Amino acid sequence: MLPSTSNVFENVFHGATLRRMRSRATIHDVAAAAGVSVATVSKAVNGRYGVAPSTVQRVLTAVEQLGYESSLVASSMRARQTGVVGVLVADFEPFSAEVLKGVGAALRDSRLDLLAYSGSRAVSSEGWERRSLSRLSGTLVDGVIMVTPTVVNVTAEVPVVAIDPHTGPADLPTVESDSFAGARHAVAYLVSLGHRRIGFVAGRPDLRSSMLREGGYRRALEDARIPFDPDLVGVGRYVEDIAREAATRLLRRADRPTAVFAANDISALTVIRVAHEHGLSVPDDLSVIGFDDVPDASQSVPALSTVRQPMQRLGAEAVTMLLEFMGGGVPAATHLRLPTALVPRATTAPPGAD
């Protein structure tokens, strides 16, 4: 008995459809052919940030050869924008607060909202940004600014810009201040006042800014033909309690320094408090100079001499760079270094001044 025309049509139609369904390339097929992850394929086919041009070309070649077509539904979900820029900070301390002001001002006339986020560091303080980015990127924010990150690089579904970056080679776009020149000017100023024994309370050793500030400190001593003394250097890590320990060790020395340069204002103000606790007058017995020019610097008594870095401008420049990436472009410069300025105030004077 011959099959009916409708049965023949049904068998042929469904057989062809099943063959097409079985042979249709998936995103996993493309990833395997290109030797990359599924996430990288997604970024490459949708023109997202964070994939090397050579990798994009390899993915697109695999797409063409396999005839891969992403679903319209998935494409529309990936293209969805949140209208939010995230700023990741380790803590809401004076420096990051000033940076956030700059970010907020730069976004004021845009249609973008600002999300300030401090991720949990209970498990480990190193690399907390990666955990935070995995929670935020692609779902809550369209782009991220990381402030003083603990990592060199991150992988994210959205563009990322770092302010005051981690030390080491990095592919991340960065915005920072000229820490080397600022530190060199600060110490040269102390030398010009007549100081020869100048202590240094360093910052976080994993940040490029901290290394550059120590480099500027050493260069200024070298310029003045003052031998570098490692016993006059303490590590404060930009943390008040740790800076207190470093300052205490320096000021308890029989041959204590006559001046101290601190890698940030919080550490400098801590040095002043420790000096007072040891019966020392600032600046009569000890000159102190910091770095940042946070609001507390000018409001302290005596007012803190410091190096001003343009903290709000750091935030604004990071926004400009990030928006360029978010719009699919590439900024003319992806590593900006902004100038600093010496701000002498009341905590510095010649050694032994009355």
C-alpha positions in Angstrom: 0.0 0.0 0.0 1.4 3.4 -1.1 1.6 6.1 1.5 -0.7 9.1 1.2 0.6 12.3 -0.3 0.2 14.0 3.1 2.2 11.4 4.9 5.0 11.7 2.3 5.0 15.5 2.6 5.0 15.2 6.4 7.9 12.8 6.5 10.0 14.7 4.1 9.3 18.1 5.7 10.0 16.9 9.3 13.0 15.0 8.2 14.5 18.0 6.5 13.7 20.2 9.5 15.2 17.8 11.9 18.4 17.6 9.8 18.6 21.4 9.7 18.1 21.5 13.5 20.7 18.9 14.1 23.2 20.6 11.8 22.6 24.2 12.9 25.7 25.5 14.6 25.5 26.6 18.2 27.6 29.1 20.1 29.4 26.2 21.7 30.4 25.0 18.2 31.8 28.4 17.4 33.7 28.5 20.7 35.2 25.1 20.1 36.2 26.0 16.5 37.8 29.3 17.6 39.5 27.8 20.7 37.9 30.4 23.0 35.2 30.4 25.7 31.5 30.9 25.0 31.7 34.3 26.8 34.4 35.4 24.4 32.2 34.4 21.4 29.4 36.4 22.9 31.6 39.5 23.3 33.1 39.1 19.8 29.8 38.7 17.8 28.2 41.6 19.7 31.1 44.0 19.5 31.6 44.1 23.3 34.7 45.4 25.0 37.6 43.3 26.2 38.5 41.0 23.2 41.7 41.3 21.3 41.3 42.1 17.6 43.0 38.9 16.5 40.6 36.9 18.7 37.6 38.7 17.3 38.7 37.9 13.8 39.2 34.2 14.7 35.7 34.1 16.2 34.1 35.8 13.2 35.9 33.4 10.8 34.5 30.4 12.7 31.0 32.1 12.7 31.2 32.4 8.9 32.5 28.9 8.3 29.9 27.3 10.6 27.0 29.5 9.5 26.2 30.4 13.1 23.2 32.7 13.6 22.5 33.9 17.2 18.9 34.1 18.1 17.1 37.4 18.0 15.9 36.9 21.5 19.4 36.3 22.9 20.8 39.2 20.9 18.2 41.6 22.3 18.9 40.5 25.8 22.6 41.0 25.4 22.0 44.4 23.8 19.8 45.5 26.8 21.3 48.5 28.6 20.8 49.4 32.2 21.7 53.1 32.0 24.0 52.7 35.1 27.7 53.3 35.5 29.3 51.5 38.4 32.2 52.7 40.6 33.9 50.1 42.6 35.9 51.3 45.7 37.7 49.4 48.4 36.3 51.8 51.1 34.4 55.1 51.1 37.4 57.1 52.4 38.4 60.7 51.6 40.2 59.9 48.3 37.5 57.7 46.8 34.8 60.2 48.0 36.5 63.0 46.1 36.8 60.8 43.0 33.1 59.9 43.3 32.3 63.6 43.3 34.1 64.0 40.0 32.3 61.0 38.5 28.9 62.3 39.6 29.6 65.8 38.2 30.7 64.3 34.8 27.5 62.2 34.7 25.2 65.0 35.8 24.1 66.1 32.3 23.9 62.5 30.9 21.0 60.1 31.2 23.2 57.7 33.2 22.8 56.8 36.9 25.7 56.2 39.2 26.1 53.1 41.4 28.9 53.3 44.0 29.7 49.8 45.2 32.1 48.5 47.9 32.4 44.7 47.6 32.8 42.4 50.5 36.4 41.7 51.4 35.6 39.3 54.2 37.1 36.3 52.4 40.1 38.0 50.8 41.0 41.6 50.2 43.0 40.7 47.1 40.9 40.4 43.9 37.6 41.5 45.5 36.9 43.5 42.3 36.6 40.3 40.3 33.8 39.0 42.5 32.1 42.4 42.4 32.3 42.7 38.6 30.8 39.2 38.2 27.8 40.4 40.2 27.4 43.7 38.5 28.5 43.5 34.9 26.0 42.7 32.2 23.0 42.9 34.6 23.2 46.0 36.7 25.8 48.3 35.0 26.9 49.2 31.5 30.4 50.2 32.5 32.6 50.2 35.5 35.3 52.5 37.1 37.6 50.8 39.6 39.3 53.0 42.2 42.7 51.8 43.5 42.1 48.2 42.4 44.0 45.2 43.9 44.3 43.5 40.6 46.2 44.1 37.4 43.5 43.0 34.9 39.9 41.8 35.1 37.6 40.1 32.6 34.2 41.7 32.4 31.2 41.8 30.1 31.3 45.6 30.2 34.0 48.3 29.6 36.3 48.9 32.7 38.6 51.9 33.5 40.9 51.9 36.5 41.8 55.0 38.6 45.1 54.8 40.5 45.9 51.4 39.0 47.6 48.4 40.5 51.3 48.0 39.7 52.5 45.7 36.9 51.7 45.4 33.1 48.0 45.9 32.5 45.6 46.1 29.6 43.1 48.1 31.5 42.6 51.7 30.5 43.9 53.9 33.4 43.7 57.4 34.8 46.2 58.5 37.5 48.1 61.4 38.8 51.8 62.1 38.4 52.8 60.6 41.7 56.6 60.5 41.0 56.8 64.3 40.2 54.5 65.2 43.1 56.6 63.2 45.6 59.8 64.6 44.2 58.5 68.2 44.6 57.4 67.5 48.2 60.7 66.2 49.3 62.7 68.8 47.4 60.6 71.4 49.2 61.6 69.9 52.6 65.2 69.9 51.5 64.9 73.6 50.5 63.8 74.3 54.1 67.0 72.8 55.4 65.9 69.2 56.3 68.4 66.4 55.8 66.8 63.6 57.8 63.5 63.1 56.0 61.3 60.1 56.8 58.8 58.5 54.5 55.5 56.7 55.3 54.8 54.7 52.2 51.4 53.6 50.9 50.1 50.3 49.4 53.1 48.5 47.9 50.8 46.9 45.2 49.7 50.3 43.8 51.7 52.0 41.1 51.1 55.3 42.8 52.8 54.1 46.0 55.9 52.8 44.1 56.2 56.1 42.2 55.9 58.2 45.3 58.7 56.2 46.9 60.6 56.7 43.7 60.1 60.4 43.8 61.2 60.5 47.4 64.4 58.7 46.6 65.1 60.8 43.5 64.7 64.1 45.5 67.2 62.7 48.1 69.6 61.8 45.3 69.2 65.2 43.7 70.2 66.8 47.1 73.1 64.3 47.5 71.4 62.9 50.7 72.1 59.2 51.2 69.0 57.0 51.2 68.4 55.5 54.7 66.0 52.5 54.7 65.5 52.9 58.4 63.7 56.2 57.7 61.1 54.4 55.6 57.9 52.8 57.1 55.0 51.2 55.3 51.6 52.7 56.1 49.6 51.0 53.3 47.2 54.1 53.3 45.6 52.6 56.4 45.4 54.8 59.6 46.3 52.0 62.1 49.2 50.7 60.1 50.5 54.3 59.4 50.3 54.9 63.2 52.7 51.9 63.7 55.1 53.2 61.1 55.0 56.8 62.5 55.6 55.6 66.0 58.6 53.6 65.0 60.1 56.6 63.2 59.5 59.1 65.9 60.8 56.9 68.8 64.2 56.7 67.2 67.0 58.5 69.0 68.0 59.9 65.6 64.4 60.6 64.5 63.8 62.5 61.3 63.2 66.2 61.4 60.6 65.9 58.6 58.3 63.2 57.3 56.7 62.8 53.8 53.6 60.6 53.9 52.2 59.0 50.8 48.7 60.2 51.5 47.0 62.8 53.7 45.4 60.3 56.0 48.9 59.0 56.9 50.3 62.5 57.2 47.6 63.5 59.7 48.3 60.3 61.6 52.0 61.2 61.8 51.0 64.6 63.3 48.8 62.9 65.9 51.6 60.5 66.9 54.0 63.5 67.0 51.8 65.3 69.5 51.4 62.1 71.6 55.3 62.0 71.8 55.4 65.7 72.9 56.6 67.0 69.6 55.4 70.2 68.1 54.5 70.5 64.4 56.2 72.2 62.6 58.7 73.4 65.3 60.0 69.9 66.1 58.8 68.0 63.1 57.7 69.0 59.6 55.0 66.9 57.9 53.8 66.9 54.3 51.2 64.6 52.7 49.8 63.8 49.3 46.2 64.2 47.9 44.8 67.4 49.4 41.6 65.9 50.8 39.3 68.4 52.5 40.6 67.5 56.0 44.1 68.7 54.9 43.2 72.4 54.8 40.8 72.1 57.7 43.3 70.5 60.1 45.0 72.5 62.8 47.7 73.2 61.8 46.7 73.1 58.1 48.5 70.3 56.4 51.2 71.0 53.7 50.6 68.5 50.9 50.7 67.6 47.2 47.4 68.3 45.5 46.3 65.7 43.0 43.2 66.5 41.0 41.0 63.8 42.5 37.7 65.0 41.1 39.2 65.4 37.7 40.5 61.8 37.9 36.9 60.7 38.2 35.7 63.0 35.4 38.4 61.9 33.0 37.6 58.2 33.8 34.0 58.9 32.9 35.0 60.5 29.6 37.1 57.5 28.7 34.5 55.0 29.8 31.7 56.6 27.9 33.8 56.5 24.7 34.2 52.7 25.2 30.6 52.2 26.0 29.7 54.0 22.8 31.8 51.6 20.8 34.7 54.0 20.2 38.3 54.0 21.4 39.7 57.1 23.2 42.7 58.9 21.8 44.6 58.0 24.9 43.8 55.0 27.2 46.4 55.8 29.8 46.1 59.4 31.3 48.5 60.9 33.8 47.4 64.2 35.3 49.7 66.8 36.9 50.1 67.5 40.6 50.8 70.7 42.6 52.7 71.4 45.8 50.6 73.2 48.4 52.7 74.5 51.3 50.8 75.2 54.5 51.5 75.3 58.2 53.0 71.9 59.0 56.3 72.6 57.3 59.1 74.9 58.4 62.9 74.9 58.6 64.2 72.4 61.2 64.3 73.8 64.7 62.1 76.8 63.8 60.5 78.6 66.8 
